[in-house]
Amino acid sequence: MLDNLTNRLARVMKTLKGEARLTESNISDALREVRMALLEADVALPVVKEFIAAVKEKALGEAVIGSLSPGQALVGVVHRELTRIMGGANEGINFNTQPPAIILMAGLQGAGKTTTVGKLGKFLKESHKKKVLVVSCDVYRPAAIEQLKAVAAQAGVDFFPSAVGEQPEAIALAAVDWAKRHYHEVLLVDTAGRLAVDQEMMAEIKRLHAAIKPIETLFVVDAMLGQDAVNTAKSFDEALPLTGVVLTKLDGDARGGAALSVRHITGKPIKFSGVGEKLAGLEAFHPERMASRILGMGDVLSLIEDAQKGLDEDKAIAFAKKLKSGKGFDLNDFKEQIGQMRNMGGLSALMDKMPAQIAQMAGQLPAGTENKMVARVEGIINSMTPTERAKPEIIKASRKRRIAMGAGVQVQEVNRLLNQFEQSQKMMKMMSKGGVGKLMRGMKGMLPGLGR
């Protein structure tokens, strides 16, 4: 996500490394490149103009103090302005109403609206402990209702049935009544999308909005549309009182312009961003964190939140006690850690939030190999006996051949896994003896380039 923009901005900042201070001349040169990077990312021209003017004005007055280089000082200004352009701070869902809090989801066909309804339902249930009901008012698209029913089941939220041929307003009002009588705190209403903005579609969604009076009207938009996404959002905002935007497919081959433009053009906050098809792939949109990711600084806070969501607390406590007792780290623990990482969205999702220097290491993996690698590792460990998992040191040549045959891999794959396990074991020993500082020093030795 936004890789091209991140790489381009990184090169711009490097050009200032040899400069002693920020001057009008070197700032202008750097901002010329920043302007090109933003335009390539399909950021709306009015946004680019305002952004560049604001950065130039503030950078000229920026005192380069202490150990800050001119490049670092300019990064600080750019970070603050990126954050401001995207809205300044996260704005969550408004629950300040008599339950149920009705959330109307609007958008074009293909934006991922139905999947987003499921993701948002899961998010509100798990993060806000809300009792959620979802309903589909899309009586036009084949299987739309069945799709939402399946998504709701996966998300673990309640589903209100509807049928083709019913009126969208009647469906929505019946769902509101049901939600009230069954004490649902949130009602998510999925609406029909179209291939383009048209008057008939707008008239229908206006009637629906008037009938149910939602507390939130969220516009779901595909980030890969770039500037077109912003224009569509503007059209919807003129027809409906939008309260926020959900950007989907931010993990796609997106140029990123929508994330930087939509708040400025519509005046509506980006409340959530979605990645991938998995229902866990929705996160609250934090402008300051997104600015850090765009500038290649990573997003450690979101990474910690992902870890907390994906972590089994009881298992984590038991694992910590085991390490502290000196019993060591075995292959059962190794397999467990791989499973926990997968719960957090896998290696690619983690690396997306890492600083650019570390994330580049993941870029060396061919696309699509991550899931295969994890499945292969689990297959090899599953082919071992309980004793072998607990005492990996006993695994010699004959055992390796048997394990490889059982897992359907070459012996070299087993050797590679055992080498990876040994590296992890060393890291865990460092954690139990010397804490995080010693761990990071050890990682610099294990991972080429990390300490540079």
N, C-alpha and C positions, 0 to 999 in steps of 0.2 A: 504494500500500500504506500503510495506517495514516494516510491523509491527514487524516481527520476528527479523529483523536486528536492528531496533530501540530498542526493548526490551532487546536484547542481549547486545548492546552497553551501555545501561543504567545500566545494572547490572555490567558491567566491571568498569564503572566510580565510582559506589558506593563502590567498593572494595578499592578504593584509599582514601575514606573519612577519615579514621583514620590515614593516613600517614602525617608526618610533612612536607616532601618535596619529590620532584621527584628524584629518584635514578635509577641507571642502573638496579638494582634488581626489584624494583616495576614496572618500566616501562616495563621490559621484561615480567613480569607476566601478566600485563594488556594487552600487545600487543599479547601475546599468545592467549588470549581469543578473542581479536579483529580479529586475523587471522582466528580463527575457525568460528566466526560470518560471516566474509566475504565469506569464502569458502562455508558455508551453504547457503548463499544468491546467490550462483552460480556466484560469481565474478571470472573472468578469472585469473588463477594462476599467470601469469606474472604481472598482475595489483596488485594482493595481495602482491607479493614479493616487488615490487617497493614502494607500499604504506607503508607497514610496515617499510621498511628500512628508508624511508624519515621521517616518524613520529618519529622513534626512535632517529635518528640523531638530529632532531629539538627539540624534547622533552628534551633531555639531556642538551641542551644549553638554555632551557627555564627558565628564572628567575621567581620564584613564588613571586609575589609582592603584596603589599597592602592586600586586603581582599580575594584574590583568594586562593582557596584550591588547593592542587595538582591535584585533580580530575578535577577542573574547568580549570586549566592550560593545562592539557592534552586534554580536550575537545576542547580548543582553537586551539591547534596544529592539532588535528584530523579534525576539521572543515575546517581549511585552506587547508589541504592536500586533503580532499574529494572534495572541491571546485576546486582545481587544476586538480585533476584526471578527473573531469567531464567537464573541459574546461575553468574554470576561470570566464568567463562572458558570458552573452547571446549574441548570434550572430543572428541578424534578417535576414529577406528576403532582398536580393539585388535587388533594383529597378533601379539601375544605367544603364539603357539601353533605347533605343528607344521603346516606347510602341508599342505593349503590352509586358510586362515582362512575358516571357514564363516559366512556372514551370512544369517540368516533374516529375510525381509521379511514383516510381518504388517499387516493393516488391512482396513477395510471396502471393499466394491466401490465404485468411482467416486472413490476418494481419489487416483488417479494412481499406483498401486503399480507397475504394469508399466513405465510410462514412467520412474519413479524408479529402478527396477532398471537400466535403460539409462543413465540419467544418472549413477548412482553407479558403474557399471562404467567409464564414460568418465572420470569424475573420478579413480578409483583408478588407472586405466591411465596417465593423463596427469600427474597430480599426484604419485602415489606410485610410478610406473613398475612397477606390478604386472601380472602375467599373470592375466587374469580370465576365469572361466568362468561362464556364467549358465544356469539351468535353470528351467523352469516346472512347478510341481506343481499348477497349476490345471487339473483335468480336467473341470470343469463348465461354465465360461463358453465359449460358442462363439468360436472363433478366438483364444483367449487365448494358446495355444502359438505360433501363427503370428505374433501381434502381438509377442511377445517375440523371436522369431527375426528379425523385421524390425528391431526396435529394437536388437538386439545387432549386426546388420550395420552399422547407421548409427553405432553407438558404437565399432565396431572391436574388439569383444571376442568371445570364443568362445562358441558356443551348443551346449548338450547337448540332443539331441532327446528328446521324450517324446510320448505319444499318449493320447487320450481312451480311458478303459477301464482304464488302468494304475492301480495303487495309488500314491498320493502318496509313501508311505514307500519303496516299491521304486524309484521314479523318483529320489528324493533320494539313496538309498544307492548306486545305480548311478552317479549324477553325482559323488559323493564319490570312488568308486573310480576313475572316469575322470580326475578332477582330479589324484589322487595319481600315477597312471601317466603323465600327460602334463605333470607339473611345473607345474600351475597354482598360483599363490600365494593366490588368492582365489576362493571359490565363492559366488555370489549365488543364493539360492533364493527364487523368486517363489511365493507361496502363493495359494490361492483366497480371494477376498473374498466377503462376503455383504452383503445390503442392511441388515442389522442384526445385532447380537451375538446368537448363538443357541448352544445347548448342543452341537449336532452339530458346528458349525464349530469351537468351542473344543476339543472332544474330539479332532478330527482334527489340529488344529495342535499340541496337546499331544503326541500320538503322534509326529508328525513331529519335533518338538523333541527328544523322548527318543531317537529313532532316530539323528539326525545330530549331536546335542550341539554346536550352533553357539557360536562365541566371542562373536558379537553377535546379538541379536534386536532388530531395529529396527521400531518401530511407525510406519507411514506414515499421516498424518492430514491431511485437508483443512482448511486454516486458516479457510476461509469458514464452517465449521460453528460457529465461535465457542465458546461454553461447552459445546455438545454434543460438540465434539472432545475436550475435556478429560474429560468423563464417559466417553466411549468408550475413551479411553486408560487410564483408571482400571480399567475392566472387563477390558481386555486384560492389564493389569499384574497383576491378581488371578489370572489364569489362566496367564500366562507370565512367566518371569523376564526382563522387558524390560531392555535395556541402554541404550536411547536412543530418541529420537523424530526423525522427519523430517517437517517441516511443508511441505506442498505448497500451491501456488496462493496464495502470499503477494502476488502481483501482482494478484489478483482484487479484487473489491469487498469486501474483508475488513474487518471491524471491528477485527481485531487481537487480540482477547481471548485467543485460543489461545496466541499467542506469549508473552503475559505470565503466563498461568495454568498451562500444562501442566507446567512444571518444579516449581512450588510444590506442585501437587496430587498429581502422581505421584512426585515425587522423582527422576525420570529426566531426564537432560540432553537438550536439543535439540541433535542433532549436525549436522544439515543443514537448509537451507531451499531450497525449489524454487520457481522462477518460470517461467511460460510452458511451451510444449510443446517448445522446442528442447532438444536433449540437453546443450547447454552451460549450461543454466539450473539449475545446482545449485551451491550454495556452502556452505562450512563455516559453521556458525552461531556467531557471536561475540557474546555478550550485550552487551559494552561498545559494540560498533559498532552493534548494533541500537538500543541506548538512545540513541546519538547521532542516529540516523536519526529515531527517534520524536520527539526534541526539536528536530528541524529543523536539526541541526548538520551533516548529511551524513555520509558514510562514506568518507573519503579513502583509507584503507588498502585497503578492498575495491576501490575504484576503481582503485588502482595495481595490485592483483593481477589485476583484469580486463584492464587494459592489457597487463600482462606476458604473460597467456595469449593475448590476441588479436593480439599484436604479432609480426610476422615480423622476427626480430632482424637478419638480414642486410640486409633492405630498410631497416630503421631506421638501421643504421650507414651504408649508402650514402647515405641521405637527409641524414643529419647532415653527412657529408663534403661533399655537394653544396652545402648551405647555407653551410658554413664557407668553401668555395672562392669564394663570391660569385656562383655561376652562377644563383642565383635559384630561385624557386618557380614552376613552370609548371602548366598544366592537367592534365598527366599525374600530377604529384604530388598535385594537388587530388583527382583521381579515386581515387588510391591511399589518401589519408587517409580518404575517405568509406567505402571498402571496409574499412579497418581498424576504423572506428567500428562498422560493421555486424557485424564479427567479435566485437566487445565487447558485442553485444546491442542495438545501436541507440541512438538518442537517448534514448528513454524509460528504458531500463535505466541509462544514464549519469546521467540527471537524478534518478533515484530515489535515487542515492547522493550527489548534490550537496546543499550547504546549501540550506535552503528558499527563501532569497532568490533564488538563481540558478535553482532548479528551477521557480519560478513562471513564468519566461520560456517554458519548454517547455509549460506549461499553456495558453498562448495558442494552441497548435496544435490544430485539431480532431482528435478521436480517429480513429485509423486512417489519418491522412494521411502519417505518417512514411515508410513503405515506398514509397508512391507517389512522394513527393518525391525519395527517393534514386534510384529507378528512372528518374525523369524527368531528373535531373541526369546520370546515367550515359549515358542515351540521347542527350542533347544533346552531351556530350563525344565520344561514339562517332561522331557525325555530322560531326565536324571532321576535317580532314586532319592528318597528323603535324606539318606545319609550323605550322598554326594552334594546335595544342595547345602546342607549344614556344614560340610567339611570339603570345600572345593579342592583343597590341597591334595586329596587322595585321587583326583581324576588324572590318571596317566594314560598312556597310549591306547591300551585295549579298551578302557572305559570310554575314551574319546571316540573311538571307532563305533562302539555300540550306540552312544548318544547321537552321533551324526546320522547313523542309519535310522534310528528311531525318529529323528526330526526331519529326515529327508534332505539333509544338507551335506556339504563336504566337511572333512575334518578341520580344514582351515577356518571354517566359520566358527566351529567350537573353540578353536584356539583364539580367534579374534574376540569372541565373547569373554573368554576367561581373562584375556589381557585387559579388556575394558573394565571387567569386574575388579581386577587388581588395582587399577587406577582409582576407581570409586572407593575401594576399601582404604586406600591411602588417604584419600580426602576425608573420609569419615573418621579415621584415626586422628587426623589433624584437628577436626572439629571437636572431638572428645577431649583432646589434650591442650590445644593452644587457642581454641576459639576461632572466630571468623577471620581475624587478621592473618593468622597462620595459614588458614585454608586458602585465602586469596593469594598469598605468596606462593603456595604450592601449585595453585591453578596456573599461575604465570609460567611455571616450569613445564606443566603438562600441556598447556595450550599455546602453541607458537603464536607470537604476535600480541598476546593479551597484555603483556607488560609494557609494550611500546607506547 
